[in-house]
């Protein structure tokens, strides 16, 4: 039972991450910076709670604000670029944030990580069991899913889809593509930070190795597998890759070998999907 609850919490975290990424991908940007925003949310929450004695709620809100501001600042730098240069720019941001987390030992404790992160306590009620944490994660995930569903269905979401399909036509209709892309990146960063807060308080220990480029690639892979254009696509993609990874545990493979086998399976799955199902499992739009 405990294993299933743990799996549920991990799935909730990665569903939030994949959904946040799909918002940016929907505009035609394959972001490789989502692991960075995930880490920003986790580290901001951890530092505020451990070093300054903040409660979970204010730390959670402030982590979202910090990630939103940094993601918006990243977009202002990158969006004047075009095409693949934007993707490379997001990769550069990912590497930059990882380097800061790893090397700013005075603040982040570097490779030693941050330990003894307190469990959440909301209105005096402490979340100190797996089932309560699973319910907390489910509630936050539901808020993120509901919010992004409204975004996808709103006029803002329709403009994002128009920009993805034909940016020149959208510009001709008076829509400022870069402005909409910048706001979508900021919203995406905020949702990723929410997942980071949940992750930090669930694990009670974080280090930079949880927020590497590999993390960003995994999150983007979940979106590609599930598809974009709706909420269920990224969620199904996240569940599919998590279940593939977890199923290897039952083969009793060494951890290092299981990790490599997982990456091989992910790669084969992506190749097959791009060949036979370029929209992803349940997506609405084809990946170009």
NORTAGI-V459141 format. One record per run of one state. SS is the DSSP state (hx for helix, st for strand, lp for the rest). FROM is the first residue (numbers start at 1). TO is the last residue. If there is no record, write none. Layout:
[[SS,FROM,TO] [SS,FROM,TO]]
This chain:
[[lp,1,1] [hx,2,25] [lp,26,33] [hx,34,51] [lp,52,55] [hx,56,78] [lp,79,83] [hx,84,103] [lp,104,104] [hx,105,108] [lp,109,109] [hx,110,112] [lp,113,113] [st,114,114] [lp,115,120] [st,121,122] [lp,123,124] [st,125,126] [lp,127,129] [hx,130,153] [lp,154,154] [hx,155,165] [lp,166,166] [hx,167,172] [lp,173,176] [hx,177,203] [lp,204,205] [st,206,206] [lp,207,207] [hx,208,210] [lp,211,212] [hx,213,226] [lp,227,230] [hx,231,251] [lp,252,254] [hx,255,276] [lp,277,288]]
